[in-house]
Amino acid sequence: EQPFVAEAAKECSAQGWRHAARALTALEGANQFPPFGYSMEGITSREKVSSVRFQEVVDVLRALGRLAMRQPFGSSGLKTTATYQEVLAAVRECAR
């Protein structure tokens, strides 16, 4: 649960456990998303488009009213409430 994670992160920080606090902070908000994510590298590779700026895709999805964020502990994973077709459309739009 979100309140527990936030409190645990605060306690880790107070104890000087930087890495644990950072890991817990990365999880904040993740429970609002489905249990899966999308690989931006995989999508751009399949679609044969040049790489796109991750934040631009997130911004396009948020403009559509969807939640979107970088997947915790991953560099190119996308967590979102958008459908795959919406993610794909956002990637294509950002590749132009």
PyRosetta script that sets phi, psi and omega in degrees:
from pyrosetta import init, pose_from_sequence

init()
pose = pose_from_sequence("EQPFVAEAAKECSAQGWRHAARALTALEGANQFPPFGYSMEGITSREKVSSVRFQEVVDVLRALGRLAMRQPFGSSGLKTTATYQEVLAAVRECAR")
pose.set_psi(1, 147.8)
pose.set_omega(1, -175.4)
pose.set_phi(2, -59.3)
pose.set_psi(2, -47.3)
pose.set_omega(2, -179.6)
pose.set_phi(3, -60.4)
pose.set_psi(3, -37.1)
pose.set_omega(3, 179.2)
pose.set_phi(4, -64.8)
pose.set_psi(4, -44.2)
pose.set_omega(4, -179.3)
pose.set_phi(5, -62.4)
pose.set_psi(5, -43.9)
pose.set_omega(5, -179.8)
pose.set_phi(6, -63.1)
pose.set_psi(6, -43.9)
pose.set_omega(6, 179.3)
pose.set_phi(7, -66.1)
pose.set_psi(7, -41.0)
pose.set_omega(7, 178.3)
pose.set_phi(8, -62.9)
pose.set_psi(8, -40.0)
pose.set_omega(8, 178.3)
pose.set_phi(9, -62.9)
pose.set_psi(9, -42.1)
pose.set_omega(9, 178.4)
pose.set_phi(10, -62.4)
pose.set_psi(10, -43.4)
pose.set_omega(10, -179.2)
pose.set_phi(11, -66.0)
pose.set_psi(11, -41.3)
pose.set_omega(11, 177.6)
pose.set_phi(12, -61.9)
pose.set_psi(12, -40.8)
pose.set_omega(12, 178.6)
pose.set_phi(13, -64.2)
pose.set_psi(13, -43.8)
pose.set_omega(13, 179.5)
pose.set_phi(14, -63.0)
pose.set_psi(14, -32.7)
pose.set_omega(14, 179.8)
pose.set_phi(15, -81.9)
pose.set_psi(15, -7.4)
pose.set_omega(15, -179.9)
pose.set_phi(16, 87.4)
pose.set_psi(16, 13.2)
pose.set_omega(16, 179.6)
pose.set_phi(17, -89.2)
pose.set_psi(17, 75.3)
pose.set_omega(17, -174.3)
pose.set_phi(18, -55.0)
pose.set_psi(18, -48.8)
pose.set_omega(18, -175.4)
pose.set_phi(19, -65.5)
pose.set_psi(19, -40.6)
pose.set_omega(19, 178.3)
pose.set_phi(20, -66.0)
pose.set_psi(20, -41.8)
pose.set_omega(20, 179.1)
pose.set_phi(21, -63.0)
pose.set_psi(21, -41.9)
pose.set_omega(21, 179.7)
pose.set_phi(22, -64.6)
pose.set_psi(22, -41.6)
pose.set_omega(22, 179.7)
pose.set_phi(23, -64.2)
pose.set_psi(23, -43.3)
pose.set_omega(23, 179.5)
pose.set_phi(24, -67.9)
pose.set_psi(24, -38.9)
pose.set_omega(24, 178.2)
pose.set_phi(25, -62.2)
pose.set_psi(25, -35.3)
pose.set_omega(25, 179.1)
pose.set_phi(26, -63.6)
pose.set_psi(26, -24.9)
pose.set_omega(26, -179.2)
pose.set_phi(27, -82.5)
pose.set_psi(27, -15.1)
pose.set_omega(27, -177.6)
pose.set_phi(28, -58.9)
pose.set_psi(28, 128.3)
pose.set_omega(28, 178.8)
pose.set_phi(29, 87.7)
pose.set_psi(29, -13.0)
pose.set_omega(29, -175.8)
pose.set_phi(30, -66.3)
pose.set_psi(30, -23.9)
pose.set_omega(30, -177.5)
pose.set_phi(31, -75.3)
pose.set_psi(31, -2.5)
pose.set_omega(31, 175.8)
pose.set_phi(32, -83.2)
pose.set_psi(32, -6.1)
pose.set_omega(32, -172.5)
pose.set_phi(33, -110.9)
pose.set_psi(33, 160.8)
pose.set_omega(33, 173.7)
pose.set_phi(34, -61.3)
pose.set_psi(34, 162.4)
pose.set_omega(34, -176.9)
pose.set_phi(35, -75.4)
pose.set_psi(35, 6.3)
pose.set_omega(35, 179.7)
pose.set_phi(36, -123.6)
pose.set_psi(36, 168.5)
pose.set_omega(36, 177.2)
pose.set_phi(37, -140.9)
pose.set_psi(37, 179.0)
pose.set_omega(37, 180.0)
pose.set_phi(38, -117.0)
pose.set_psi(38, 142.2)
pose.set_omega(38, 176.0)
pose.set_phi(39, -91.0)
pose.set_psi(39, 115.4)
pose.set_omega(39, 179.1)
pose.set_phi(40, -63.9)
pose.set_psi(40, -38.6)
pose.set_omega(40, 178.4)
pose.set_phi(41, -63.3)
pose.set_psi(41, -41.1)
pose.set_omega(41, 179.2)
pose.set_phi(42, -64.5)
pose.set_psi(42, -42.3)
pose.set_omega(42, -179.4)
pose.set_phi(43, -66.4)
pose.set_psi(43, -47.0)
pose.set_omega(43, -178.6)
pose.set_phi(44, -65.7)
pose.set_psi(44, -34.6)
pose.set_omega(44, 178.1)
pose.set_phi(45, -67.1)
pose.set_psi(45, -47.5)
pose.set_omega(45, 179.6)
pose.set_phi(46, -62.2)
pose.set_psi(46, -37.4)
pose.set_omega(46, -177.3)
pose.set_phi(47, -85.9)
pose.set_psi(47, -4.8)
pose.set_omega(47, -179.6)
pose.set_phi(48, 54.1)
pose.set_psi(48, 45.9)
pose.set_omega(48, 175.0)
pose.set_phi(49, -114.3)
pose.set_psi(49, 153.6)
pose.set_omega(49, 177.9)
pose.set_phi(50, -64.4)
pose.set_psi(50, 159.6)
pose.set_omega(50, -179.5)
pose.set_phi(51, -60.0)
pose.set_psi(51, 149.7)
pose.set_omega(51, -179.1)
pose.set_phi(52, -118.0)
pose.set_psi(52, 158.9)
pose.set_omega(52, 177.9)
pose.set_phi(53, -73.0)
pose.set_psi(53, 123.6)
pose.set_omega(53, -176.7)
pose.set_phi(54, -53.9)
pose.set_psi(54, -48.1)
pose.set_omega(54, -175.8)
pose.set_phi(55, -64.1)
pose.set_psi(55, -31.8)
pose.set_omega(55, 177.4)
pose.set_phi(56, -63.8)
pose.set_psi(56, -42.3)
pose.set_omega(56, 178.1)
pose.set_phi(57, -62.9)
pose.set_psi(57, -44.7)
pose.set_omega(57, 177.7)
pose.set_phi(58, -58.6)
pose.set_psi(58, -44.3)
pose.set_omega(58, -179.3)
pose.set_phi(59, -63.2)
pose.set_psi(59, -41.2)
pose.set_omega(59, 178.5)
pose.set_phi(60, -63.1)
pose.set_psi(60, -44.5)
pose.set_omega(60, -179.6)
pose.set_phi(61, -65.1)
pose.set_psi(61, -40.2)
pose.set_omega(61, 178.2)
pose.set_phi(62, -66.1)
pose.set_psi(62, -35.7)
pose.set_omega(62, 177.1)
pose.set_phi(63, -63.6)
pose.set_psi(63, -26.3)
pose.set_omega(63, 176.5)
pose.set_phi(64, -81.3)
pose.set_psi(64, -3.0)
pose.set_omega(64, -179.5)
pose.set_phi(65, 90.2)
pose.set_psi(65, 11.9)
pose.set_omega(65, 179.4)
pose.set_phi(66, -95.0)
pose.set_psi(66, 152.2)
pose.set_omega(66, 171.2)
pose.set_phi(67, -81.4)
pose.set_psi(67, 143.6)
pose.set_omega(67, 179.2)
pose.set_phi(68, -157.3)
pose.set_psi(68, 141.6)
pose.set_omega(68, 178.0)
pose.set_phi(69, -160.2)
pose.set_psi(69, 163.5)
pose.set_omega(69, 173.8)
pose.set_phi(70, -69.6)
pose.set_psi(70, 138.1)
pose.set_omega(70, -179.6)
pose.set_phi(71, -66.2)
pose.set_psi(71, 130.7)
pose.set_omega(71, 179.1)
pose.set_phi(72, -55.7)
pose.set_psi(72, 138.5)
pose.set_omega(72, 176.6)
pose.set_phi(73, 67.3)
pose.set_psi(73, 18.0)
pose.set_omega(73, 177.7)
pose.set_phi(74, -133.6)
pose.set_psi(74, 153.2)
pose.set_omega(74, -178.5)
pose.set_phi(75, -93.9)
pose.set_psi(75, -30.4)
pose.set_omega(75, -176.3)
pose.set_phi(76, -124.2)
pose.set_psi(76, 10.9)
pose.set_omega(76, 179.4)
pose.set_phi(77, -83.8)
pose.set_psi(77, 140.0)
pose.set_omega(77, -178.8)
pose.set_phi(78, -116.5)
pose.set_psi(78, 124.7)
pose.set_omega(78, 171.7)
pose.set_phi(79, -101.9)
pose.set_psi(79, 130.5)
pose.set_omega(79, -179.1)
pose.set_phi(80, -158.1)
pose.set_psi(80, 158.6)
pose.set_omega(80, 173.2)
pose.set_phi(81, -92.4)
pose.set_psi(81, 0.3)
pose.set_omega(81, 178.6)
pose.set_phi(82, -74.5)
pose.set_psi(82, 155.5)
pose.set_omega(82, 174.6)
pose.set_phi(83, -76.2)
pose.set_psi(83, 166.3)
pose.set_omega(83, 177.7)
pose.set_phi(84, -60.1)
pose.set_psi(84, -40.0)
pose.set_omega(84, -179.7)
pose.set_phi(85, -62.6)
pose.set_psi(85, -37.2)
pose.set_omega(85, 177.3)
pose.set_phi(86, -68.8)
pose.set_psi(86, -40.1)
pose.set_omega(86, 177.2)
pose.set_phi(87, -63.2)
pose.set_psi(87, -45.3)
pose.set_omega(87, 180.0)
pose.set_phi(88, -60.5)
pose.set_psi(88, -43.7)
pose.set_omega(88, 178.4)
pose.set_phi(89, -63.2)
pose.set_psi(89, -39.0)
pose.set_omega(89, 179.1)
pose.set_phi(90, -66.4)
pose.set_psi(90, -41.2)
pose.set_omega(90, 177.9)
pose.set_phi(91, -62.7)
pose.set_psi(91, -46.2)
pose.set_omega(91, 179.7)
pose.set_phi(92, -61.9)
pose.set_psi(92, -40.6)
pose.set_omega(92, 178.6)
pose.set_phi(93, -62.9)
pose.set_psi(93, -41.5)
pose.set_omega(93, -178.7)
pose.set_phi(94, -74.6)
pose.set_psi(94, -18.6)
pose.set_omega(94, -179.8)
pose.set_phi(95, -82.1)
pose.set_psi(95, -11.7)
pose.set_omega(95, -178.8)
pose.set_phi(96, -70.4)
pose.dump_pdb("model.pdb")
